[in-house]
Amino acid sequence: MLPYPVLLADIGGTYARFAVLRAPGACPGPIRKVPTAGFPGPIAAVEACLDGPGTPRPRSAFLAVAGRVDGHVTRLTNAPWLIDLGDIGVALGLEAARLVNDYVPQAAALHVLDEANAADLARLGPVAAGRGPRLVLGPGTGLGAAALVPAGDRLLIQTTEAGHVGFGPCERDDLPWQVLMLAEGRLTAEGLLSGPGLTRLARALAAARGVAAAWDAPPEVLEAAKVGDPLAREAVRQFARLLGRFAGDLALLFSATGGVYLAGGIAPRIVEALKGEAFRDAFEDKPPFREVMQAIPRFVITRPEPAIDGLAALLRAADRFLFPGQDWRA
């Protein structure tokens, strides 16, 4: 058990989010969001966020990080921060701390999101609620994925490194794969299905058409697509199609008949593209299981900070969830 108040942290490659959960029945908040690049490490970022008026000093911490968690010390996959659970605990004067992959709380959040509430979820697929394992994956600074698997009266969260599997062309593609492959060497799913991957995809399309690439960062591509730039819109459409193919592959892998949920920083910004046929067709085109795929519910998570809510859910229903993580005590 983590003693209250508990510091909740969702630490990604671009932003870190912090909130304090004061008591078991309370709501976390306020949530403070800071750029990861603005601090040398997590301790400085936490201290800055805890300096706010009325913020109680936590007795413990529950940290979700965008990196592989197999010990008390890890590095963010897409940022230079070193996460040392013991150093954080000592520096903040904590009694206990817990470290998990950032998709553990994303998966736990599926247990509390409301399908009928558009502020929580945007529906992409079938209306009927699914049963069975659920899958959450999200393109952001990187590409994370985890499964929420029923295990009797409990829920098992299986984390993955799915973003780092190889990714390549198929017969129906109309993309400059040679350019994409040369840019990355070994092309991974994260190499395309992430913020940097969207920029890479847009620039490769521009190069293949012999035009100057106008964008250096994902927000620039997304904004250009929003205002109608045809090349940016094509990049977003192709991104949605490739994401549909990958999401469908993972749904088969985990038999995710309970639903597939898209998280991360990009999916909520391209909901209309994800509602289109490019994503749907690529997701469902899995013969001989096309009918199975057509029946799988699909959503975009639109709740602003689902990982913080997921961390709180894990604490409130500690006996309900099984998940991998690392614990430290003073």
N, C-alpha and C positions, 0 to 999 in steps of 0.2 A: 504494500500500500504506500502511496505517496502522500505525505502529510500536507494539509492545506494551510495557507494558500499555495497553489501550484502555478509555477510559470509554464505557460504553453508556448511552444516555439515551432514555427514552420519555416525552415531555413532552406532557401533555394539558391540557385546560382545567380539570380538577378536581384531578388528581394528576400528579406527576412521579415517575418511577421511574429509579433509577440503579444501575448495577453496574459492576464492573471485570472485564474479561477479561484475565487475567494473561499468557496464552500461547495460541498457536494451538490446541493440543489441550485446553485447559482448559475448564471450565464457568464461565459468568459467575456472579458472586455475591460476597458476599451482595447481594440486591436490597434497596435502601432506597427506601421509598415516602413521599413527603411531599406535603402539600396545596399546590397551586400558589398559592393565596391566602395562604399563610403566609410567602411571600418576595416581595421586590420584583422579582426577576428570576432568570434561570437561574444566574448566577454565584454569588449568595448561596446558592441551593439546593444547587448542586454542592459548594461549599466546606463547607457543613454536613454533607453526606453523606460527604465524603472525610475528615472529622475522626475517623471511627471507628477504633478500635484495629486495627492490622494491615492497614489499607487502603493499598495501594501508590499512590503518585502516578502518574497516567497520563501517558504520553508523547503520546497522541493521544485524540481523541474521535469517536464516531459518534453523532450526535444525530438522533432522529426526533421531529418536532414536528407538532402538530395545527394545521397552517396551510399555506397555499400556499407552495411553495418554488420561487421563480424567480430567486433571487439570494442573496447572502451575508447579507442582512438580511430578516427577516420578522417578522410579529406572529402570535401565536396567534389563531385565529379567534374563540374563545370565552373568552378571558382577556386581561388587559392586558400580558402579558409581551412585551417586544421581544427577539427572538433575533438577535444580531449575531455571526456566526461568527468574525470577526476579533477582536472584543472578548473573546469567550470564550477563544479561543486564547491571546491575550496575557495575560489575567488569570490563566489556569491554567498558564501557562508551557509550552504544548503545542508540539509540532513540526508537527502536522497535525490537521485536523478535517474532518469530512464532515457535511453537513446533508441530510436527506431528509424527505419527508412521512411521517407516522406510519403510513400504510398500506403503505409499502414493506416494512418488516419483518413486518407482519401477513401480507402475501402470501408473503414468503419462508418464514414459519413453516409454511405449508401443506406445504412440501417435507419437513418433519421430523416433523409430527404423525402419530401412529399411530392409524389408524381402529379398530383392535381394542382400544385402551386407553381405557376410559371416563374416565380422568383427563385425557385429551387431547381427546376428542371425544364428543359425544352425538349419536347418529344420529336424524335426523328423517325421512329419505326412503328410497329404494330401497337394497337390500342390495348390489347389484352395483356394483363400483367403476367410476367413470366415466373416460372419456378425453377429452382436449381441454382447452380453457381452464378455469381455475378462478377463481371469484369469491369475494372476501371483503368483507363489509360489516358495519358495526357501529354500533348506536345506543348512544351514551354521552352525554357532555356535548354532543357534536355527532353528526354522522352521516358516517362515512368509508366509502370503498369503493375497491377496487383489483382488478385482474385479473392472474392469473399465466398467461401465454400461452406454450405451447411454441413455440420457434423453432429448429428443427433440434435440436442437442444442447444448446441453451441455453434459459433461461427468461427471458422478458421480463416485467417488472413494469410495468403501465400504471396509473399513479395517475389519480384522477378528482376532480372537485368535484361528484359526483353528488348529494350532500346538498343542494345549492343549486338544483336544478332545481325547477320548479313542481310542485305536487301539488294535486289537487282531487277532487271527488266523481265517483262513477260510479253507474249506475242502481240497483245492488243495495245501496247504502249506506243505513244507517239511523242517520245521525249529524247533529248540529246544525251543519251546515257553515256556516250563516250566522254563528253565534257564533264558530266557529273562524276564518273568513275575516276578520271584523271585528277579531279579536284580533291578527292578524298583518299585515293589508294584503295583501301578496303572500305567499301561503302556500307554503312550500317543503317538500320532503320532510323536511328536518331540523327544520322547525317542528313536525312531529308525531312523527317517528321518532327521538326522542332522549329523554334524561331530562326536560328541560323540556317536551318535546312530550307525554310521558306525563302530566305534571301538567296541562298545558293541556287534554288530552283528557278527563281525569277531571273537571276543573272545568267543562268545557263540558257534559258529560253531566249533572252535578249541576244546572247552571243550567237545562238543558232540562227537567228533571223537577221544577224548583221546590224543590229542597232545598239546604241550605247545604253549600258545599264544605268538606270537613274537612281538606284536605291542601294543603301549601305546597311540598312537595319530592317528587321521585321516590321516595326510600326510604319515605316515609310511604304513598304509594299502594301500593307493592309489599308492605309489611308488612300493610296493611289487607287486600289481596287474599289474602295468605297465611293470615290468620286468618279468612277467610270473608266479609268485607264484600261484599255483592252488587254495589254500585256500583263499588267498586274492582276486583272480579273482572271486571265487564263492561268497564271501561276497559282492563284487561290483555288481555282477549279481543279487543277492537276493535284495540288496538295490534298484537297478533299478526297479525290479519287484514290490516291496512294494511301491515305489514312484509312479509307474504307477497306481497301485490300488487306492492310495490316491488321486492322481491328477484327475483320472477319477471320483471318488466320488465327489470331489469339482466341477468338470465341470458339473456334473448332478445337484448339488445343486444350482449353479449360472446360469444354462443353458448357459454355456460358448461356444456358437456356433461360437463366433468370434475368438476363439483360446485360447490355454493354453501355457503359457510361463514359463520356468524354469529358475530361477535366483539363487543367492546365490553363495557361494564359491565352492561347490562340483560339481554341474551339469556341468559347463564348463570343468571340469577335467575328466568327464566320458561320454563324448558325444557318443563315439563309443558304450558303453554299453547301453546307452539310445536309440540308433538307432536299437538295437536288438529286438528280438521277446519277450523277458521277459517283457520289459516296455510296448511295443505295446499291447501284448495280455492282460496284466493286466489292461491297460487303457481301452481297448475296451470291455472287458468282463463284460458288464452291461445289461444283458437281462432284459426286452424286448427291450432295446434301443441300441443294438449293432450297427445297421446301423447308428444311430445318432452319436454314439461315433466315428465310423470309419471316419466320415466326418469332425471331428473337427481338425483344424490345430494345430500342436504342434511344439514348438521351444525351443531351449536353447538360452538364452541371452548370447552372447559372447562379447558384448561391455564391456570394462574393468570396467568402473565406471558408470553404468546406473543410480544409484540413484542421483548422482551429476547432471547429465544431466536432470533427471526428476525434480529436484528442480528448475533448470533454466527454464525448460519448464513451470512449474507452475507459475513462475513469469512472463514469457513472455506472457502467455495466461491466465492471471488471471480471465478473464470473461468467459473462456471456461470450467473451472473445478469447481466442487463442491466437497469438501472433509472436513472431520472433523479435527479440530486442536485447539490449544490454542494460543491466542495472548497476548502480553505484550507491554506496552508503558511506556516510562519514564515519 
